[in-house]
């Protein structure tokens, strides 16, 4: 049975002190009020990982890094390796976020290196894909997302693909307050699941959690999560407020 997952992506927000306070608030709410069948993940800045991991109950709240280095170790000033991430207590790694692709020019080749290292360290990748507004307006979003997946996670054998969480994030709906309609989100996630079924098997497709990541909020989470192929969300701004994040967790 597919996991229901609500993952927060704090991006470049909060100091360490603020992040720990936020994590403690989320942890307290999840332990007292959170849906027990939902996997909760906090994606924090690198600087926060150890402190946040120490501040939460790992049986209910998981910690993710928002990125990792494409090399295992060495003379790469400023980079944070997957083994460093693992040593903090984090268990997830967000990879391929549109902001990393757009602002830092991450390519499929780079992401394949990061995927391999993440899986080697037995951490769970949350692998992002999604199209820009121009692609959506041209009606070629399916072809675009298929190419993103063909060049990366679809190169993996089934046993490794099953260790990955996929997050579809329409770039035009990230941080804009604009959300893809429920039908648009469902259609794309169903398309991705269909691709997995065609390339691997329907059994593999039914095991993989696929998240929606585009301005998901307490106001629309229930409608989004009611769709058959939406297994949760990769949450940006709403994950910075503990009560809002809990509302999304409880949208199931």
N, C-alpha and C positions, 0 to 999 in steps of 0.2 A: 504494500500500500504506500502511495506517495506521501511524503512528509509535507505538512503545512508549515511554511516558513515565513516569518516576518523579520527582515533584516534591516537594521538602521544603518545609514551611511552618513556619518557626521561631517564628512568632507573636511575642509580646512576651517574648523570651528571648535571653540572651547580651548581654554588653557587646561593643563593637567588637573589643576584643582577643580575647575568647573566640570571637567569631564568625569572625574571621580564622583563628584556630587550628583551629576546626572545619572551615572551608572548605578549608584546606590539607590536613587529614587526609582529607577526602572526596576531594579532588582526587588526592592521592597514591594512594589505594586504587582509585579509578576508572581512573586511568592504568595501574596495574599489574595490577589484577584484575577491573575492571568489564566487564560485557557491552557490547561495542562497538556493538550494535544498539539500545541503550536510550538515549533522550534523558534526560539528567540535568539537573534544575533545582533551584537553591537559592533559596527564597523568604525573603529576609532583611528585617530592619527597615530603614527608610529610611536610618538613620545608618550602616549597614554596606555599603550597595550598592557604592560606589566601591572601598572597600578589599577587599571580597570579589571583585569583578570583576577587580581587579588581581592577586588571589592565586591565581586558578584558570586552567586552560587552557581558553580559550573554545571550542576545537574539541571538547571533551568535557564540559565543565560549564558550564551556562547559569545566569544569575542573574535572579531575578524580584523585583519589588517586591510587597508584600502588598496594595497599594491604590494609588490615585492620586486627585488632585483631579478634581472634575467641571467645572472651569474651566481654560482654557488658561493664563491668567496673570491678574495683577491684585491688588487689595487683599483678599486672602483669607489673613489671618494664620494661620500654622501649617500651611497646605496645601502639598502637593508635587505639582507639575504633571507631566504625562506627559513633556513635553520635558525637565524636570529629571531624571526617572527615566531617560530615554534617554541623557542626557549622562553618566550614571554607568557606562555599559557594560551595563546590564541589558537583556534582550531579551524578557522576559515580564512580565506584570502579572496578579496574582490579583485577580479582581473578583467581587463578590457573595457573598463568604463569609458563612455563616450568622451568624457573630459580628458582622460589619459590619451585616447586616440587623437583627439582634436588638438589639445594644447601641447602635448608632449610627443606627438607623432609616433605613437606606438603602432607597430605593424603586426601583421599576422605572424611573421617570423619571430618577432620579439615575444609575442604572446605565447607561441608554442614553446619557447624556452621556459617561460614562467610557469606554464601549465605543467611541463614535465618535472620541474623542480618541486612544485607544490605537491603534486601527486607522489613524488618520490619521498617527500617528508611526511606523507600521510595526513596532509591538511586538505580541507574541502574547498575547491575553487567555486566561487560564485562568478560564473562567466557571463559577461554582458554582451549584448548585441542590440542593434537597432539602427534606424535610419534617420537622416536629416529631413527637414520639411520639404526641401526641393525634390527629394526622392519620393516622399509620400505623395506630393502633388503630381509627380509624373506617373504615379501608379506602378512604380517598379520596386516597391518596398520588399515584396516577397523574394524577388531575385537577388536584391542586395543582401538581405539577411541570410539567405541560403548560401551566398558566396562567403560571407563572414564565417559561417559555420563549416562550410566545406574546407576552408583553408586552415581551420584550427581544430576544434574538438571532434569534428567528424573524421579526422585522421587517426583518432584513437581507437583501439579495440573496444568492444562492448564492455568488458570488465572494468576498463578505466572510465569510459563515459558514464557508467552507472555511479561513479564517485563524484560527479559534477552536478552542481545546481546551475541552471540556466536562468538568466534574468533578461527579459526583453525590455528595453528602454527606448521608446521613441524620443529621439533627441529633441524634437520640437515640443515635447511635453515635460522637460526636466527643468524644474525651478521656474517655470513660466506661469504656473497657475492654470495652464491649459492641460487638460487630461484627455488622452485618447478616449473616445466613447467606449462604453463597456463592450459593445459589439466589435469595435476595431481591435481592442485588446484581446478579446476572446478569439477573434479570427486569426490573429497573428500567432497566438500561443498554440492554437489548434493546428495551424500550418507547420509550426516548428515540430510539434509532436508527430505530425504526419511524416515529416522528413525523417525523423528518427525511426519511425516504424518502417519506412521504405528502405532505409539504408541498413538498419539492424534488424529489428523485429518489433511486432506490436507489444510483446512482453517487455522489452527494454523500454519502449516509449512510455508504457504505463507505469514504470518505476521511477522515472526521472521527474523531479520537481522543477516546474518552470514558473518563474515569478514575473510579475509586472512591476516595472519601475518607472513611473512618470507622473509626478504630482499626485500620488495616492495620499489620501487624507482620511480623517475620521468620517467626513461627510460622504465619501464615495467608496470606502473600503468594503462595506457590506455588499454593495451591488457588484463590485469587481470580483470579490472572493466567492460570490455565488455561482460564478461561471464554471463550467465543467473542466476547463483546461488551465485555469488560473489557480496556482497552488500557494499563493501568498504574494508578498511585495518586497521590493527593495526600496526603502523609504528614505527620502532625503530630509527636507526641512521639518516634517512632522516628527522625525525621530529625535529632534533636539528638545522636545517638550515631553516629559515623562507621561503625563496624563494623555496627551494625544497619541503617543506611541502605544500606550496600553489600550486605548480605544480601537486602534487598528488591530492589535493582537486579538482582541475580543470580538472582532468583526465576524468571526466564524460562528 
